[in-house]
Amino acid sequence: MIYSREVEEMCPVAQGVCHGCAPIPEEAKWVKAKEVKDISGFTHGIGWCAPQQGACKLTLNVKEGIIQEALIETIGCSGMTHSAAMASEILPGRTILEALNTDLVCDAINTAMRELFLQIVYGRTQSAFSEDGLAVGAGLEDLGKGLRSQVGTMYGTLAKGPRYLEMAEGYVTGIALDEDNQIIGYKFVSLGKMTDFIKKGDDPNTAYEKACGQYGRVADAVRIIDPRTDKEI
């Protein structure tokens, strides 16, 4: 280690205050984190790309400094899906410090990693007060049984009003309108469930019918239109 001349010529003065770092909550314990291996926690958050044209929701489950589980969800850019595929291979097994300084290909994923790093090292995780934290696999719970991201896609114009395109329940096949042309419900098909039915042996038409559902006062509708074509169904 090199010292400047000014420091070399200083006389030594004892450091009197040394109370250590502040403890942070980790998996129902208060931990004074001094090394990467002292960090554990489960959390998720959002990152965005430089031109703010896309976003990533990143979920990490960290045990003793090592990322054991990573869920990467992206929206807004087709290239992000391929970056997410690479990130799912890169992140597990790395320390959170390695992950912070690893190129995760996409700006949005890198930004999400930065934001989650801050949450984790400051003890602001979902598992901060959960004894032993959350099991590896907890990251899939937000996806539901079909293991599909919860996506909402809506569109509207002043001239023609709103169009519901995708709800958490699934792909919207029809929006129900009353006599004033206001939306009072919608019909949908759960593409995840439909695919599962087909994998179990159902023919596509049967699988489609079994995966359909509706929400709201669809039965009271004056008419139901396809939100993508405006054709009555």
Phi, psi and omega per residue, in radians:
M1 nan 2.381 -3.094
I2 -1.828 2.307 3.078
Y3 -1.936 2.548 3.070
S4 -1.257 2.856 -3.136
R5 -1.049 -0.680 -3.121
E6 -1.084 -0.723 3.131
V7 -1.233 -0.689 3.124
E8 -1.005 -0.622 -3.058
E9 -1.503 -0.082 3.105
M10 -1.297 2.555 3.026
C11 -1.478 2.542 -3.115
P12 -1.231 2.415 3.059
V13 -2.241 2.286 -3.061
A14 -1.192 2.484 3.022
Q15 -1.495 1.957 -3.057
G16 -1.462 -0.596 -3.076
V17 -1.654 2.152 3.101
C18 -2.702 1.306 -3.094
H19 -1.627 0.006 3.108
G20 1.392 3.097 -3.104
C21 -1.348 2.753 3.109
A22 -1.261 2.437 3.119
P23 -1.269 2.587 3.067
I24 -2.099 2.638 3.128
P25 -1.349 2.210 3.102
E26 -2.418 1.969 3.032
E27 0.847 0.906 3.081
A28 1.193 0.400 3.047
K29 -2.319 2.654 3.007
W30 -1.702 2.102 -2.999
V31 -2.129 2.303 2.974
K32 -1.591 1.678 -3.024
A33 -1.392 2.057 3.119
K34 -2.035 -0.398 -3.137
E35 -2.303 2.854 -3.114
V36 -0.990 -0.664 -3.088
K37 -1.192 -0.175 3.116
D38 -1.431 -0.083 -3.015
I39 -1.770 2.239 3.009
S40 -2.445 2.602 3.096
G41 2.897 2.741 3.075
F42 -2.075 2.251 3.137
T43 -2.783 2.857 3.010
H44 -2.524 2.763 -3.097
G45 -2.923 -3.091 -2.982
I46 -2.006 2.494 2.995
G47 -2.257 2.820 -3.090
W48 -2.412 2.713 -3.121
C49 -1.495 2.918 -3.009
A50 -0.983 -0.826 3.099
P51 -1.422 0.105 3.122
Q52 0.985 0.757 3.127
Q53 -1.849 -0.025 3.125
G54 -2.751 2.888 -3.084
A55 -2.476 2.737 3.105
C56 -2.293 2.335 2.946
K57 -1.815 2.065 -3.085
L58 -1.966 2.327 3.082
T59 -2.096 2.256 -3.135
L60 -2.243 2.469 3.009
N61 -2.101 1.924 -3.036
V62 -1.909 2.265 3.080
K63 -2.190 2.070 3.120
E64 0.897 0.778 3.048
G65 1.501 -0.227 -3.080
I66 -1.788 2.295 3.070
I67 -1.274 2.015 -3.133
Q68 -1.671 -0.393 -3.027
E69 -2.627 2.404 3.104
A70 -2.474 2.290 3.035
L71 -2.098 2.185 -3.106
I72 -2.087 2.058 3.104
E73 -2.086 2.300 -3.077
T74 -2.261 2.714 3.099
I75 -2.643 2.543 2.984
G76 1.813 -0.179 -3.090
C77 -2.657 2.213 -3.103
S78 -1.125 -0.616 3.140
G79 -1.140 -0.433 -3.134
M80 -1.084 -0.594 -3.106
T81 -1.102 -0.655 3.117
H82 -1.276 -0.624 3.063
S83 -1.125 -0.681 3.121
A84 -1.116 -0.654 3.108
A85 -1.059 -0.729 3.118
M86 -1.191 -0.721 -3.124
A87 -1.096 -0.582 3.131
S88 -1.155 -0.421 3.066
E89 -1.538 -0.553 -3.054
I90 -1.327 -0.772 -2.903
L91 -1.238 -0.870 -3.097
P92 -1.044 2.317 3.130
G93 1.711 -0.230 3.117
R94 -1.610 2.654 2.989
T95 -1.263 2.803 -3.134
I96 -1.146 -0.463 3.093
L97 -1.269 -0.702 3.058
E98 -1.080 -0.782 -3.100
A99 -1.113 -0.645 3.127
L100 -1.108 -0.573 -3.076
N101 -1.843 0.351 3.087
T102 -1.867 2.434 3.086
D103 -1.295 1.926 3.129
L104 -1.611 0.393 2.954
V105 1.357 -0.832 -3.042
C106 -1.901 2.382 3.127
D107 -0.967 -0.726 -3.087
A108 -1.122 -0.699 3.132
I109 -1.223 -0.704 3.089
N110 -1.081 -0.732 3.127
T111 -1.154 -0.710 3.089
A112 -1.067 -0.705 3.111
M113 -1.080 -0.723 3.113
R114 -1.074 -0.803 -3.106
E115 -1.156 -0.682 3.119
L116 -1.217 -0.628 3.078
F117 -0.985 -0.785 3.131
L118 -1.097 -0.762 3.118
Q119 -1.047 -0.784 -3.033
I120 -1.201 -0.832 -3.051
V121 -1.311 -0.288 3.058
Y122 -1.688 0.040 3.084
G123 1.362 0.366 3.137
R124 -1.724 0.979 -3.096
T125 -1.856 2.858 3.102
Q126 -1.160 -0.463 -3.072
S127 -1.724 0.255 -3.058
A128 -0.965 -0.623 -3.084
F129 -2.069 0.395 3.087
S130 -1.759 2.095 -3.100
E131 -1.046 2.208 -3.106
D132 1.170 0.149 3.073
G133 1.257 -2.782 3.131
L134 -1.860 2.492 -3.111
A135 -1.105 2.608 3.019
V136 -1.120 2.168 -3.001
G137 2.092 -0.249 -3.134
A138 -1.109 -0.431 3.139
G139 -1.110 -0.375 -3.131
L140 -1.430 -0.240 -3.017
E141 -1.104 -0.625 3.131
D142 -1.138 -0.340 -3.094
L143 -1.428 -0.328 -3.102
G144 1.386 -3.072 -3.056
K145 -1.111 -0.551 -3.112
G146 -1.425 -0.062 -3.121
L147 0.890 0.887 3.074
R148 -2.198 2.495 3.115
S149 -1.099 2.536 3.085
Q150 -1.435 1.903 -3.032
V151 -2.100 2.356 3.013
G152 -2.037 2.194 3.113
T153 -2.258 1.965 -3.114
M154 -2.231 2.590 3.134
Y155 -2.406 2.531 3.114
G156 -2.694 2.611 3.031
T157 -2.292 2.690 3.093
L158 -1.103 -0.638 -3.067
A159 -1.271 -0.674 -2.984
K160 -2.102 -0.077 3.063
G161 1.460 -2.923 -3.014
P162 -1.477 2.706 3.007
R163 -2.352 2.110 3.038
Y164 -1.490 2.165 -3.084
L165 -1.946 -0.697 -3.123
E166 -2.576 2.236 3.080
M167 -2.001 3.011 3.081
A168 -1.011 -0.561 -3.136
E169 -1.232 -0.489 3.134
G170 2.652 -2.877 -3.116
Y171 -1.253 2.158 -3.092
V172 -1.393 2.146 -3.123
T173 -1.734 -0.347 -3.137
G174 -2.816 2.503 3.034
I175 -1.980 2.308 -3.058
A176 -1.557 2.259 -3.089
L177 -2.045 2.526 3.055
D178 -1.608 -2.953 -3.085
E179 -1.162 -0.319 3.092
D180 -1.690 0.171 -3.114
N181 1.122 0.452 3.044
Q182 -1.627 2.533 -3.128
I183 -1.277 2.232 3.118
I184 -2.128 0.046 3.127
G185 3.007 3.126 3.113
Y186 -2.702 2.722 3.054
K187 -1.903 2.616 -3.061
F188 -2.597 2.864 2.979
V189 -2.233 2.270 3.092
S190 -1.458 1.842 -3.061
L191 -1.150 -0.559 3.094
G192 -1.124 -0.820 3.117
K193 -1.120 -0.715 3.141
M194 -1.043 -0.792 3.128
T195 -1.097 -0.695 3.115
D196 -1.116 -0.707 3.109
F197 -1.083 -0.718 3.131
I198 -1.133 -0.711 3.121
K199 -1.113 -0.462 -3.140
K200 -1.526 -0.017 3.029
G201 2.039 -0.123 3.124
D202 -1.221 2.566 3.014
D203 -1.275 2.740 -3.043
P204 -0.954 -0.709 -3.119
N205 -1.144 -0.755 3.105
T206 -1.142 -0.745 3.129
A207 -1.066 -0.714 3.133
Y208 -1.077 -0.829 -3.114
E209 -1.095 -0.706 -3.124
K210 -1.206 -0.445 -3.082
A211 -1.627 -0.007 -3.125
C212 -1.471 2.674 3.089
G213 -2.770 3.140 3.114
Q214 -2.612 2.800 -3.115
Y215 -2.456 2.461 3.111
G216 1.599 -2.790 -3.058
R217 -1.628 0.972 -3.124
V218 -1.071 -0.652 -3.113
A219 -1.123 -0.408 -3.110
D220 -1.609 0.037 -3.035
A221 -1.180 2.439 2.999
V222 -1.286 -0.656 3.047
R223 -2.705 2.749 3.103
I224 -2.164 2.236 -3.101
I225 -2.079 2.634 2.997
D226 -1.268 2.123 -3.069
P227 -1.168 -0.233 -3.108
R228 -1.705 -0.387 -3.096
T229 -2.175 -0.251 -3.075
D230 1.226 0.089 3.081
K231 -1.266 2.465 3.080
E232 -1.271 2.489 3.141
I233 -2.181 nan nan
